[in-house]
Amino acid sequence: MMGTLADALKSAGHTKKQPNQYDIFSVADNAINFPEERLGQGRTRHESRLVIILQNNKDNYDPTIKICTIAPLSTNKNFYRLDYLLKKLPDHTFLRSDSFIRMGHVQPILKRDLKTKFGVVTKQTIRDDIQDRLFSLYDL
């Protein structure tokens, strides 16, 4: 039995989601790759994890591009020197607590794996800081 065209497109990775750069989404925790885990370091598993969209909007809006570039967020304070901090209050009330953008874990994810949009980083100074960190790490 053949499915609908929508089902075929979904199984091929297409989605209606058009995330914006700097949006914060939830994704299933197992959709994120943490290289330290392959080295045997443990980590706390969650049902879902927040991520920030880093990819530009031109690519985010292109329906033929099935992936977007993200960085996971973490509340683990062990990474404070390496990552950029998003403060819960007053700027990001949608966060559960102060969170670090794991800039060293920038990775692609399927757009269809993005679940719920929680909010967006709106302050231009924070966006500029994130861009500066990406330039210094990856020459992006």
C-alpha positions as a printed Julia matrix, in Angstrom:
140×3 Matrix{Float64}:
  0.0    0.0    0.0
  1.39   3.39  -0.97
  1.31   6.32   1.42
  0.45   9.88   0.65
  2.83  12.3   -0.99
  3.18  14.04   2.39
  4.25  10.73   3.99
  6.81  10.13   1.22
  8.24  13.64   1.63
  8.39  13.24   5.41
 10.23   9.93   5.16
 12.69  11.63   2.77
 13.41  14.23   5.44
 11.29  17.12   4.2
  9.38  19.18   6.72
  7.29  22.33   6.89
  9.48  23.67   9.68
 11.44  26.75   8.77
 13.51  27.53  11.83
 15.08  30.94  12.18
 18.67  31.56  13.14
 18.94  31.93  16.95
 15.66  30.06  17.61
 15.74  27.69  20.59
 14.09  24.31  19.92
 13.77  21.07  21.83
 14.99  17.84  20.23
 15.18  14.26  21.41
 18.34  13.84  23.48
 19.53  10.9   21.38
 19.54  13.11  18.26
 22.59  14.96  19.64
 26.1   13.59  19.27
 28.44  14.14  22.23
 31.92  12.91  21.26
 32.96  12.6   24.92
 30.39   9.86  25.3
 32.25   7.73  22.74
 35.33   8.13  24.94
 33.46   6.52  27.81
 32.56   9.68  29.69
 29.08   9.48  31.12
 26.46  12.15  30.84
 23.0   12.75  32.15
 20.35  11.59  29.71
 17.26  13.71  29.19
 13.99  13.08  27.41
 14.68  16.15  25.32
 17.37  18.79  25.06
 17.32  22.42  23.98
 19.38  23.5   20.99
 20.04  26.83  19.29
 19.79  27.18  15.51
 23.03  28.61  14.13
 22.44  28.17  10.41
 21.49  31.19   8.28
 17.86  31.73   7.35
 18.42  31.38   3.6
 19.35  27.72   4.12
 16.76  27.25   6.88
 13.96  28.3    4.52
 15.13  26.17   1.57
 12.82  23.11   1.48
 15.42  21.03  -0.33
 17.9   21.39   2.55
 16.84  18.81   5.13
 19.34  19.71   7.84
 20.19  22.74   9.9
 23.22  23.55  12.02
 22.66  23.63  15.77
 24.53  23.73  19.05
 23.11  21.98  22.12
 22.47  23.84  25.36
 23.66  22.53  28.71
 23.24  23.6   32.32
 26.46  21.79  33.3
 28.8   24.42  34.71
 31.92  22.36  33.87
 31.99  23.97  30.44
 31.71  27.62  31.43
 35.14  28.54  30.05
 34.52  26.99  26.65
 30.97  27.96  25.88
 28.7   30.97  25.72
 26.26  31.53  28.61
 22.61  32.38  28.06
 21.17  33.84  31.25
 17.65  32.73  32.12
 16.72  36.07  33.64
 15.97  38.65  32.46
 16.64  37.81  28.8
 15.56  34.18  28.27
 12.65  33.41  30.56
 11.82  30.3   28.48
 15.0   28.57  29.73
 14.72  26.24  32.72
 17.93  27.72  34.13
 21.06  29.51  32.97
 22.4   27.5   30.03
 25.62  27.23  28.09
 25.67  27.04  24.29
 28.0   24.1   23.66
 29.9   25.83  20.85
 32.35  22.93  20.58
 29.45  20.63  19.71
 28.1   22.47  16.68
 26.55  19.82  14.43
 23.92  19.22  11.77
 20.51  17.87  12.67
 17.51  16.97  10.56
 14.95  19.76  10.55
 12.26  17.15  11.17
 13.95  16.34  14.53
 13.18  19.84  15.8
 10.21  19.43  18.13
  9.0   22.51  20.01
 10.14  26.09  19.62
 10.79  27.56  23.06
 11.97  31.03  22.14
 14.6   33.06  20.37
 17.74  34.96  21.31
 16.7   38.51  20.49
 19.43  40.74  21.91
 21.79  41.81  19.13
 24.76  41.94  21.5
 24.28  38.27  22.38
 23.86  37.35  18.7
 27.08  39.23  17.92
 28.89  37.38  20.73
 27.7   34.03  19.35
 28.87  34.98  15.85
 32.26  36.08  17.21
 32.65  32.73  19.01
 31.77  30.84  15.8
 34.32  32.86  13.85
 37.03  32.21  16.41
 36.3   28.46  16.56
 35.4   27.59  12.99
 36.16  30.6   10.77
 32.42  30.72   9.95
